[in-house]
Amino acid sequence: MKKSLATFLLVFLSACGGGSGGSTAQPEVAAAPSPSDLSASEQFTQKTQGLALPDFFAVSFGELVKRTPETVVTSTLDDFYPLDTARLNDWSEDYQDETWALYQLALERLHTYDRANLDADGQLEYDIYEWWLQDVVAEQPFENYAFAATFGGFGVPRSTQRFFEDLHPVETVQDAEDFLQRLSRVDTKFAQLEAHLLRQLAAGIVEPALTMQVAIDGLAAITQTPATQNPIYLSFSDKIDELNHLGSVRVDIWRNTALNSIRTDVIPAYQRLRNTLQDLLNNAPANIGVGQYIDGAAYYNYTLQHHTTTDLTAAEIHQLGLDHLVRIHAEMRVIFDQLGYPQNETLEELYARVEADGGIVQAADSFQTFVDLVAFAEANLPQAFDVFPIANVVVLPDPFGGFYISPALDGSRPGAFYAGTDFDQPYATMPTLTFHESLPGHHLQIAIQAEADVALFRKVVRSTAFTEGWGLYAERLAYELGWYDNDVFGNLGRLQFEALRAARLVIDTGIHSLGWTFDQATQFNQDNVGVGVGASQGAAARYSVIPGQATAYMVGMLQILSERQRAMDALGVDFDLIAFHRAVLTNGAVPLSLLGTVVDRYIAEVQQGP
C-alpha cells in the first residue's frame, strides 16, 4: 500500500521595489540562492527550520536516511523520501564528512526543542531520536576503523551482492531501469571503497591478514564465475521473467544490459578490489583485534556502547560471559546425566552424541523441516502474544542460511528466514535457529516494529542489543512455554546456542581488549560451545572483524529478562506476560538504556487500572 508524507516546501522571499511613487532608488536585494547553490548543510538547515517537533523528525530523518540510498531502497522508504537518481551508497571522503556534519546539525537542532514540555510519548520519541543521532556522531572519530571490505555479511562486497540479488525490487519498469542504473555504478562505489582502504592504511589501520585472505578468496570466486552464472545476473533475469507482459523485446534488452554491466562494471570492480586487498596484504598485521591500533581501545569501547547500548565495560562483559557459561554448562550437565552421557567427555564429544542421537536431517528434507517449525511456532504464539504482524514470514533456501531479512515497509516483500538447505544437519539445532530468526524472534519483533503506530524513524532505526537480545530471548521463551517438553535434543541445541552467545562475551572482549590470539579464541569456543575446529575458527574470525557486535545478543536478552522480572516483582498477580510483550514490542527496538522507561510505563498503566 502506498503511503504519503506531507510535502515540505522551501519559500524564498524576494524583495520587490514598489515605493510610494517617489523617485528614490530602492537598494538592490540579492536573489536568494536556489537549493542547488547551497551546501548540504545549508539545505538541511533551511529545510528543518521552524518545524514542529513531529515534522522535524520526519524531515530531518528523511534528509539523513537519503544519504544512504541503499537503505531507502531496501526499507522501501522511497514513497516517503523519493531519491533524485538511482544511486548507490557513496563512500567518498567528502561525502562521508558531509554526512557526519548533517548528523551533528540534526542533533544540535533537536536540542533546540524543549523536552520538558513534551508528554510521555513525546519524551520517549525524543530520547530515541537523540540516542540514534548521538550514537552516529560518536562514531565519527573512528570512521577509519571499521573493516569495510571484509567478505562476511557485514562487508561491502557481500552486502552489495545481497542488495542486488535479494533486496532491490524489480516489479515495475522503473524498478528494472533503476536496478540497471545502480548496477552500472558498482565500479564507482568500489573505487570509493578502495580509496577508503588507502585512507585507513595512511592512518595505520589494515584488516588483519587472516580475514583479509578470506576476503581475497571470496572476491576471486566472484571474478572467476562467468557473467552468465553471476548470482546478481541470475536473480535479475528470473525477476524480469515475471514482467514478460511488457514484451519480450524489452525484457531481452534489460537482460542484455544487465549481462553487459556484470562484465564491464561488476566483475572488474570486484577484481580491482581484490587486487587492492592483495597489495594491502603486505601491510596486514598477523595479530587480530582492534586493540593493536592507535586509539584501538577507545574504538572498542565505542563499539561496545554502540552494540550493547549500555555503559558496560569490556571487563564487566567478559566476566558476565564467564559467569553465564558456568550456569549454562550446569544446565547441560543435568540433561546429559539424564541421558546417561559420560562425565569425562569434552563438550564437543558430548554434542557429537547429541547430534547422533537427535538425528540428522538430510539436505533434501531440511527445507520442509524449517517450514514445519515455523508453522508450529506460529500456531503456538497466542500462548504469549496478542499482537501479530500483518507481514508474513517465508522460509527461503540458501546455501549457508541462518539469517533473516525484514519485510518491506510498503508490504511488497514479506519477512524472510534464509535457511541453510544445501547440506545435512543435526536436527537438534534447527528448532532454536528457527525460533530465533522467525517466530517468536526476529520476524515477530521487527515486523511489529515496522507496523507500529509510531514516527517513521522508529519503524526503521534499530538497536542491535534489543533486536538480537529479543532473538535470544525468543529462544528461551520457547523453552519457558514448553515447546521443548517432548524434545530433549532440541532443548540441548537451545542450550548450545545460549552457550555460544555467552562465549561470545568472553571471546569478543578477549580478542579486542585482552589481546587474545586467533588460536586462543578458537580453542575457547571449542571448549565452551562444543563445536568443532572449523565452526570455532569461523566464529573467531567473525568476532575479530566486527568488534562488539557479538556481545549484543546475551547482554540484550539479560536486560529484557531483568526488566520482565522487575515488572513481575512490581505487579505480582497483576503481571501478565502477554501484556508485557505487547508493551515491549509495540515500542520498537529501543536502546537498552531506554527499555526501563518503556517498562516503567507498562507498570504504571497496570497499577493505575482501567
NUKEKOL-267896 format. One record per residue (C-alpha): x, y, z; residue number from 1. Coordinates in Angstrom, 1 decimal, m for minus. Layout:
// NUKEKOL-267896
       xx       yy       zz     i
        X        Y        Z   NUM
...
//
This chain:
// NUKEKOL-267896
       xx       yy       zz     i
      0.0      0.0      0.0     1
      1.4      3.4     m1.0     2
      1.8      5.9      1.8     3
      2.2      9.6      1.6     4
      4.1     12.2      3.6     5
      3.3     15.9      3.7     6
      5.4     17.8      1.2     7
      7.6     20.5      2.8     8
      8.2     23.4      0.5     9
     11.0     26.0      0.9    10
      9.7     29.5      0.4    11
     12.4     32.1     m0.6    12
     11.3     35.7      0.0    13
     12.4     38.2     m2.6    14
     12.1     42.0     m2.2    15
     10.0     43.9     m4.6    16
     10.6     47.6     m5.4    17
      7.3     49.5     m5.2    18
      7.8     52.6     m3.1    19
      5.4     55.5     m2.6    20
      5.7     56.7     m6.1    21
      8.8     58.8     m5.4    22
     11.9     58.6     m7.4    23
     14.2     57.5     m4.6    24
     16.0     54.3     m5.9    25
     15.4     51.2     m3.9    26
     18.5     49.2     m2.7    27
     19.2     46.1     m4.7    28
     18.5     42.8     m2.9    29
     20.4     39.8     m3.9    30
     18.3     37.0     m5.1    31
     18.0     34.1     m2.7    32
     20.1     31.2     m3.7    33
     18.4     28.2     m5.2    34
     18.7     24.8     m3.3    35
     21.3     23.7     m5.9    36
     23.6     26.6     m4.9    37
     23.5     25.6     m1.2    38
     25.7     23.1      0.5    39
     24.1     20.0      2.0    40
     24.3     21.6      5.5    41
     22.7     24.8      4.4    42
     19.9     22.9      2.7    43
     19.4     20.8      5.8    44
     19.3     24.0      8.0    45
     16.7     25.6      5.8    46
     14.5     22.5      5.5    47
     14.4     21.9      9.2    48
     13.9     25.5     10.3    49
     10.8     26.4     12.3    50
      9.2     23.0     12.2    51
      7.0     21.4     14.9    52
      8.9     18.5     16.5    53
      7.0     15.7     14.7    54
      7.7     17.4     11.4    55
     11.3     17.9     12.4    56
     11.6     14.1     13.0    57
     10.1     13.4      9.6    58
     12.1     16.0      7.6    59
     15.4     15.5      9.3    60
     15.2     11.7      9.2    61
     14.4     11.9      5.5    62
     17.4     14.1      4.8    63
     19.7     11.7      6.8    64
     18.4      8.4      5.5    65
     18.7      9.6      1.9    66
     22.5      9.8      2.5    67
     22.4      6.0      2.2    68
     20.2      5.4     m0.8    69
     20.5      1.6     m0.5    70
     18.7      1.9      2.9    71
     15.9      3.8      1.2    72
     15.5      1.1     m1.4    73
     15.8     m1.9      0.9    74
     13.4     m0.4      3.5    75
     11.1      0.8      0.7    76
     11.2      4.3      2.0    77
     11.1      5.8     m1.5    78
      7.4      6.5     m1.1    79
      8.3      8.8      1.8    80
     11.6     10.1      0.7    81
     12.0      9.9     m3.1    82
     15.5      9.7     m4.4    83
     16.5     12.1     m7.2    84
     18.6      9.5     m9.0    85
     19.2      5.8     m8.9    86
     22.3      5.9     m6.7    87
     24.4      3.5     m4.5    88
     25.9      4.4     m1.2    89
     28.7      7.0     m1.6    90
     32.0      6.1      0.1    91
     33.9      9.2     m0.9    92
     35.7     11.1      1.8    93
     33.9     14.4      1.1    94
     30.5     12.8      1.0    95
     31.2     11.0      4.3    96
     32.4     14.2      6.0    97
     29.3     16.0      4.8    98
     27.1     13.2      6.2    99
     28.8     13.4      9.6   100
     28.1     17.2      9.6   101
     24.4     16.7      8.9   102
     24.0     14.3     11.8   103
     25.7     16.8     14.1   104
     23.4     19.6     12.8   105
     20.4     17.4     13.4   106
     21.5     16.7     17.0   107
     22.0     20.4     17.6   108
     18.6     21.3     16.1   109
     16.9     18.6     18.2   110
     18.4     20.2     21.3   111
     16.6     23.4     20.5   112
     13.3     21.7     21.3   113
     12.2     21.8     25.0   114
     11.9     18.1     26.0   115
     10.3     19.1     29.3   116
      7.2     20.4     27.5   117
      6.6     17.0     25.9   118
      4.2     14.3     27.1   119
      5.5     10.9     28.0   120
      5.2      9.6     24.4   121
      6.9     12.7     23.1   122
      9.8     12.4     25.5   123
     10.3      8.7     24.6   124
     10.3      9.6     20.9   125
     12.8     12.5     21.6   126
     15.1     10.2     23.6   127
     15.2      7.5     21.0   128
     16.0     10.0     18.2   129
     18.6     11.7     20.4   130
     20.2      8.3     21.2   131
     20.4      7.5     17.5   132
     21.9     10.8     16.5   133
     24.4     10.8     19.4   134
     25.4      7.2     18.5   135
     26.2      8.1     14.9   136
     28.1     11.3     15.9   137
     30.1      9.4     18.4   138
     31.4      7.1     15.6   139
     32.9     10.0     13.6   140
     36.4      9.9     15.3   141
     36.6      6.2     14.4   142
     35.5      6.5     10.7   143
     38.7      4.7      9.6   144
     38.5      1.8     11.9   145
     35.7     m0.5     10.5   146
     36.8     m3.3      8.1   147
     34.5     m2.3      5.3   148
     35.9     m4.7      2.7   149
     35.8     m7.9      4.8   150
     33.9    m10.6      3.0   151
     31.4    m11.5      5.7   152
     27.8    m10.4      5.6   153
     28.7     m7.1      7.2   154
     31.3     m6.2      4.5   155
     30.6     m4.1      1.4   156
     31.4     m6.8     m1.2   157
     28.8     m9.3      0.2   158
     26.2     m6.7      1.2   159
     26.4     m5.2     m2.3   160
     25.8     m8.6     m3.8   161
     22.9     m9.2     m1.4   162
     21.4     m5.8     m2.2   163
     21.1     m6.6     m5.9   164
     20.4    m10.3     m5.5   165
     17.6    m10.2     m2.9   166
     16.6     m6.7     m1.8   167
     16.4     m4.4     m4.8   168
     12.7     m4.6     m6.1   169
     12.2     m5.5     m9.8   170
      8.4     m5.3    m10.0   171
      7.9     m2.4    m12.4   172
      9.6     m0.8    m15.5   173
     11.1      1.9    m13.2   174
     12.4     m0.7    m10.8   175
     14.2     m2.6    m13.6   176
     15.7      0.6    m15.0   177
     16.8      1.8    m11.6   178
     18.3     m1.6    m11.0   179
     20.4     m1.4    m14.2   180
     21.4      2.2    m13.4   181
     22.6      1.2    m10.0   182
     24.4     m1.8    m11.3   183
     26.4      0.4    m13.7   184
     27.6      2.3    m10.6   185
     29.1     m0.6     m8.8   186
     32.5      0.2    m10.2   187
     32.3      3.8     m8.8   188
     31.2      2.6     m5.4   189
     34.1      0.1     m5.2   190
     36.6      2.7     m6.4   191
     35.4      4.8     m3.5   192
     35.8      1.9     m1.2   193
     39.4      1.3     m2.4   194
     40.2      5.0     m1.7   195
     38.7      4.5      1.8   196
     41.0      1.5      2.4   197
     44.0      3.6      1.4   198
     43.0      6.3      3.9   199
     42.8      3.5      6.5   200
     46.3      2.5      5.5   201
     47.6      6.0      6.0   202
     46.0      6.0      9.5   203
     47.9      2.8     10.3   204
     44.8      0.5     10.1   205
     44.7     m2.5      7.9   206
     42.4     m5.5      8.3   207
     44.3     m8.5      9.8   208
     45.9    m10.8      7.3   209
     43.9    m13.9      8.3   210
     40.5    m12.5      7.5   211
     41.7    m10.3      4.6   212
     42.9    m13.5      2.9   213
     39.3    m14.9      3.2   214
     38.1    m11.7      1.6   215
     40.6    m12.0     m1.3   216
     39.5    m15.6     m1.9   217
     35.8    m14.7     m1.8   218
     36.4    m11.9     m4.3   219
     38.3    m14.3     m6.5   220
     35.4    m16.7     m6.6   221
     33.1    m13.9     m7.9   222
     35.5    m12.7    m10.5   223
     36.1    m16.3    m11.8   224
     32.4    m17.0    m12.2   225
     31.2    m16.5    m15.8   226
     28.9    m13.4    m16.1   227
     26.0    m15.6    m17.2   228
     26.3    m17.5    m13.9   229
     26.8    m14.5    m11.7   230
     24.2    m14.6     m8.9   231
     23.2    m11.0     m9.5   232
     22.5    m11.6    m13.1   233
     20.6    m14.8    m12.5   234
     18.4    m13.2     m9.9   235
     17.7    m10.2    m12.1   236
     17.0    m12.5    m15.1   237
     14.5    m14.5    m13.1   238
     12.7    m11.4    m11.8   239
     12.2     m9.8    m15.2   240
     10.8    m13.0    m16.5   241
      7.8    m12.1    m14.4   242
      7.5     m8.9    m16.4   243
      7.0    m10.6    m19.7   244
      3.7     m8.9    m20.2   245
      5.7     m5.8    m21.1   246
      7.0     m7.6    m24.1   247
      9.9    m10.0    m24.8   248
     11.9     m7.3    m26.7   249
     12.1     m5.0    m23.6   250
     12.9     m7.9    m21.3   251
     15.6     m9.1    m23.6   252
     17.1     m5.6    m23.8   253
     17.2     m5.5    m20.0   254
     18.8     m8.9    m19.7   255
     21.5     m8.0    m22.2   256
     22.1     m4.7    m20.5   257
     22.5     m6.4    m17.1   258
     24.8     m9.0    m18.6   259
     27.0     m6.3    m20.2   260
     27.1     m4.4    m16.9   261
     28.1     m7.5    m15.0   262
     31.0     m7.9    m17.5   263
     32.1     m4.3    m17.6   264
     31.2     m2.8    m14.2   265
     30.7     m5.5    m11.6   266
     33.3     m8.2    m12.3   267
     36.1     m5.6    m13.0   268
     35.1     m3.8     m9.7   269
     35.4     m6.9     m7.7   270
     38.7     m7.7     m9.4   271
     40.2     m4.3     m8.7   272
     39.1     m4.5     m5.1   273
     40.7     m8.0     m4.9   274
     44.0     m6.5     m6.3   275
     43.9     m3.7     m3.8   276
     43.5     m6.1     m0.9   277
     46.2     m8.3     m2.3   278
     48.5     m5.2     m2.2   279
     47.4     m4.3      1.3   280
     48.1     m7.9      2.4   281
     51.8     m6.9      2.8   282
     50.8     m4.4      5.4   283
     48.2     m6.5      7.1   284
     49.0     m7.5     10.8   285
     49.4    m11.1     11.7   286
     47.6    m10.4     15.0   287
     43.8     m9.9     15.3   288
     41.9     m7.4     17.5   289
     41.4     m3.7     17.2   290
     43.4     m3.1     20.4   291
     46.6     m3.2     18.4   292
     45.8      0.0     16.5   293
     46.3      3.6     17.7   294
     43.3      4.5     19.8   295
     42.0      1.0     19.3   296
     40.9      0.7     22.9   297
     38.8      3.8     22.6   298
     37.3      2.5     19.4   299
     36.4     m0.8     21.0   300
     34.8      1.0     23.9   301
     32.7      2.8     21.3   302
     31.7     m0.4     19.6   303
     30.6     m1.9     22.9   304
     28.4      1.1     23.7   305
     27.0      1.1     20.2   306
     26.1     m2.6     20.1   307
     25.0     m3.1     23.7   308
     23.5      0.4     24.2   309
     24.8      0.2     27.8   310
     27.8      1.5     29.7   311
     29.2     m2.0     30.5   312
     32.9     m2.1     30.3   313
     34.9     m4.8     28.5   314
     35.9     m6.3     31.8   315
     32.3     m6.5     33.0   316
     31.2     m8.1     29.8   317
     34.0    m10.6     29.9   318
     33.1    m11.7     33.4   319
     29.4    m11.8     32.5   320
     30.1    m14.3     29.8   321
     32.2    m16.5     32.2   322
     29.5    m16.4     34.8   323
     26.8    m17.5     32.4   324
     28.8    m20.2     30.9   325
     29.1    m21.8     34.3   326
     25.3    m21.7     34.6   327
     24.6    m23.0     31.1   328
     27.1    m25.8     31.4   329
     25.5    m26.9     34.7   330
     22.1    m27.0     33.0   331
     23.5    m29.1     30.2   332
     25.1    m31.5     32.6   333
     21.7    m32.2     34.3   334
     20.3    m33.4     30.9   335
     23.5    m35.2     29.9   336
     23.2    m37.2     33.2   337
     19.6    m38.0     32.4   338
     20.7    m39.4     29.1   339
     23.5    m41.4     30.7   340
     26.2    m39.5     28.9   341
     29.8    m39.9     30.4   342
     31.1    m37.4     32.9   343
     34.6    m37.4     31.5   344
     33.9    m36.4     27.8   345
     34.6    m33.0     26.4   346
     31.7    m30.8     25.5   347
     32.5    m31.3     21.8   348
     32.3    m35.1     22.3   349
     29.1    m34.8     24.2   350
     27.5    m32.7     21.5   351
     28.6    m35.2     18.9   352
     26.4    m37.7     20.9   353
     23.5    m35.1     20.8   354
     23.8    m34.8     17.0   355
     23.8    m38.6     16.5   356
     21.0    m39.4     19.0   357
     18.9    m36.4     17.9   358
     19.1    m37.4     14.3   359
     20.5    m35.9     11.1   360
     18.1    m34.2      8.7   361
     19.1    m34.8      5.1   362
     19.5    m31.9      2.8   363
     16.5    m32.9      0.8   364
     14.3    m32.7      3.9   365
     15.7    m29.6      5.6   366
     13.6    m27.0      3.9   367
     10.3    m28.7      4.8   368
     11.6    m29.2      8.4   369
     12.2    m25.5      8.7   370
      8.8    m24.7      7.2   371
      7.1    m27.1      9.7   372
      8.9    m25.5     12.6   373
      7.8    m22.0     11.6   374
      4.2    m23.3     11.3   375
      4.5    m24.9     14.8   376
      5.7    m21.6     16.2   377
      3.0    m19.5     14.5   378
      0.3    m21.8     15.9   379
      1.6    m21.5     19.4   380
      2.2    m17.8     19.5   381
     m1.1    m17.0     21.3   382
      0.3    m18.5     24.4   383
      2.4    m15.4     25.0   384
      1.3    m12.7     22.4   385
     m1.9    m10.9     21.3   386
     m0.3     m8.6     18.8   387
      0.9    m10.1     15.5   388
      2.4     m8.6     12.3   389
      0.4     m8.3      9.1   390
      3.5     m9.2      7.1   391
      4.1    m12.9      6.7   392
      7.4    m14.7      7.1   393
      8.6    m17.1      4.5   394
     11.4    m19.7      4.5   395
     13.8    m19.3      1.6   396
     16.5    m21.8      0.8   397
     20.1    m20.6      1.0   398
     23.5    m22.4      0.6   399
     24.5    m21.2      4.1   400
     21.5    m19.8      5.8   401
     20.9    m18.7      9.3   402
     19.7    m15.1      8.9   403
     16.6    m13.0      8.5   404
     15.7    m10.1      6.2   405
     12.9     m7.9      7.3   406
      9.7     m7.2      5.3   407
      9.3     m4.1      3.2   408
      7.5     m1.2      4.8   409
      5.1     m1.0      1.9   410
      4.1     m4.6      2.2   411
      5.7     m5.5     m1.2   412
      8.1     m8.1      0.4   413
      7.5    m10.5      3.3   414
      9.9    m11.2      6.0   415
     12.3    m13.9      5.0   416
     14.1    m16.6      7.1   417
     17.0    m17.7      4.9   418
     17.6    m21.3      6.0   419
     20.6    m23.5      5.0   420
     19.3    m26.3      2.9   421
     22.2    m27.5      0.9   422
     23.7    m29.8      3.5   423
     22.7    m32.5      6.0   424
     22.4    m31.0      9.5   425
     21.6    m32.1     13.1   426
     18.0    m31.7     14.0   427
     19.0    m30.5     17.5   428
     20.0    m27.1     16.2   429
     17.1    m26.5     13.9   430
     14.2    m25.5     16.3   431
     16.2    m22.9     18.1   432
     17.6    m21.4     14.9   433
     14.0    m21.2     13.5   434
     12.6    m19.6     16.7   435
     15.4    m17.0     16.8   436
     15.2    m16.0     13.1   437
     11.4    m16.2     12.6   438
      8.8    m16.6     15.3   439
      8.7    m15.5     18.1   440
     12.1    m14.0     17.3   441
     13.2    m11.6     14.6   442
     10.2    m11.6     12.4   443
      7.7    m11.1     15.2   444
      9.7     m8.2     16.7   445
     10.9     m6.5     13.5   446
      7.6     m6.7     11.6   447
      5.6     m5.4     14.6   448
      8.0     m2.5     14.9   449
      7.6     m1.7     11.2   450
      3.8     m1.7     11.5   451
      3.6      0.1     14.8   452
      1.8      3.4     15.1   453
      4.9      5.4     15.8   454
      7.1      8.0     14.0   455
      8.6      6.7     10.8   456
     12.2      6.8     12.1   457
     11.1      4.4     14.9   458
     10.0      1.9     12.4   459
     13.4      1.8     10.8   460
     16.0      2.6     13.5   461
     17.0     m0.5     15.5   462
     19.2     m1.2     18.5   463
     21.4     m4.2     17.9   464
     21.1     m5.2     21.6   465
     17.3     m5.1     21.6   466
     16.9     m6.8     18.2   467
     19.4     m9.6     18.8   468
     18.6     m9.7     22.5   469
     15.0    m10.3     21.6   470
     16.0    m13.1     19.2   471
     17.9    m14.9     22.1   472
     15.0    m14.1     24.5   473
     12.7    m15.8     22.0   474
     14.8    m19.0     22.1   475
     14.5    m19.0     25.9   476
     10.8    m18.1     25.8   477
     10.1    m21.1     23.6   478
     11.6    m23.3     26.4   479
      9.5    m21.5     29.1   480
      6.4    m22.0     27.0   481
      7.0    m25.8     26.9   482
      7.9    m26.0     23.2   483
     10.8    m28.4     24.0   484
      8.9    m30.5     26.6   485
      9.0    m33.5     24.2   486
     12.2    m32.6     22.5   487
     15.2    m33.2     24.8   488
     17.7    m32.9     21.9   489
     16.2    m29.7     20.7   490
     16.5    m28.3     24.2   491
     20.2    m29.3     24.3   492
     20.5    m27.5     21.0   493
     18.9    m24.4     22.6   494
     21.4    m24.6     25.5   495
     24.3    m24.9     23.0   496
     23.1    m21.7     21.2   497
     22.9    m19.9     24.6   498
     26.4    m21.1     25.4   499
     27.5    m19.7     22.0   500
     26.2    m16.3     23.0   501
     27.8    m16.4     26.4   502
     31.1    m17.5     24.9   503
     30.9    m14.5     22.6   504
     31.1    m12.1     25.5   505
     34.3    m13.7     26.6   506
     35.9    m14.2     23.1   507
     35.0    m10.7     21.7   508
     36.4     m9.0     24.7   509
     39.3    m11.4     24.8   510
     40.3    m10.6     21.2   511
     39.8     m6.8     21.3   512
     40.6     m5.9     24.9   513
     42.9     m8.6     26.2   514
     44.9     m9.3     23.1   515
     43.8    m12.9     22.6   516
     45.3    m14.7     19.6   517
     43.2    m16.4     16.9   518
     44.1    m19.8     18.3   519
     43.1    m18.8     21.8   520
     39.7    m17.6     20.6   521
     39.2    m20.8     18.6   522
     40.1    m23.1     21.4   523
     37.8    m21.3     23.9   524
     34.9    m21.6     21.5   525
     35.6    m25.4     21.1   526
     35.8    m26.0     24.8   527
     32.8    m24.0     25.8   528
     30.3    m24.3     23.0   529
     31.0    m27.8     21.9   530
     31.5    m27.4     18.2   531
     34.4    m28.4     16.0   532
     37.5    m26.5     15.0   533
     36.1    m25.3     11.7   534
     33.0    m23.7     13.2   535
     35.1    m22.3     16.0   536
     37.6    m20.7     13.6   537
     34.7    m19.2     11.7   538
     33.3    m17.7     15.0   539
     36.7    m16.3     16.0   540
     37.1    m14.7     12.5   541
     33.7    m13.1     12.7   542
     34.2    m11.6     16.1   543
     37.7    m10.3     15.0   544
     36.4     m8.1     12.2   545
     33.1     m6.9     13.7   546
     34.2     m5.8     17.2   547
     31.4     m5.6     19.8   548
     28.5     m6.9     17.7   549
     28.6    m10.4     19.1   550
     28.2     m9.1     22.7   551
     24.7     m7.6     21.9   552
     22.9    m10.9     22.0   553
     23.4    m12.0     25.6   554
     23.5     m8.5     27.0   555
     20.2     m7.8     25.3   556
     18.5    m11.0     26.5   557
     19.6    m10.5     30.0   558
     18.3     m6.9     30.1   559
     14.9     m8.0     28.7   560
     14.7    m10.8     31.3   561
     15.7     m8.3     34.0   562
     13.0     m5.8     33.0   563
     10.5     m8.7     32.9   564
     11.4     m9.7     36.4   565
     11.2     m6.2     37.6   566
      7.7     m5.9     36.2   567
      6.7     m9.2     37.8   568
      8.1     m8.1     41.2   569
      6.2     m4.8     41.0   570
      2.9     m6.2     39.8   571
      2.7     m9.5     41.5   572
     m0.5    m11.3     40.5   573
     m1.4     m8.5     38.1   574
      1.6     m9.2     35.9   575
      0.5    m10.5     32.5   576
      3.1    m11.9     30.1   577
      1.0    m11.1     27.1   578
      0.6     m7.5     28.1   579
      4.3     m7.2     28.9   580
      5.2     m8.5     25.4   581
      2.7     m6.1     23.9   582
      4.2     m3.1     25.6   583
      7.8     m4.0     24.7   584
      7.2     m5.0     21.1   585
      4.9     m2.1     20.1   586
      7.6      0.5     21.1   587
     10.1     m0.8     18.7   588
     13.8     m1.8     19.1   589
     14.7      0.8     21.7   590
     18.2      1.1     23.1   591
     18.5     m0.9     26.4   592
     19.2      2.4     28.2   593
     15.5      3.3     27.4   594
     13.9     m0.1     27.8   595
     13.4      0.6     31.5   596
     11.3      3.7     30.6   597
      9.0      1.5     28.4   598
      8.6     m1.0     31.2   599
      8.0      1.8     33.8   600
      5.1      3.0     31.7   601
      3.7     m0.5     31.4   602
      3.9     m1.0     35.2   603
      2.3      2.4     35.8   604
     m0.6      1.7     33.4   605
     m1.4     m1.7     35.1   606
     m1.2     m0.1     38.6   607
     m3.5      2.7     37.6   608
     m6.0      0.2     36.3   609
     m8.7      0.8     33.7   610
//
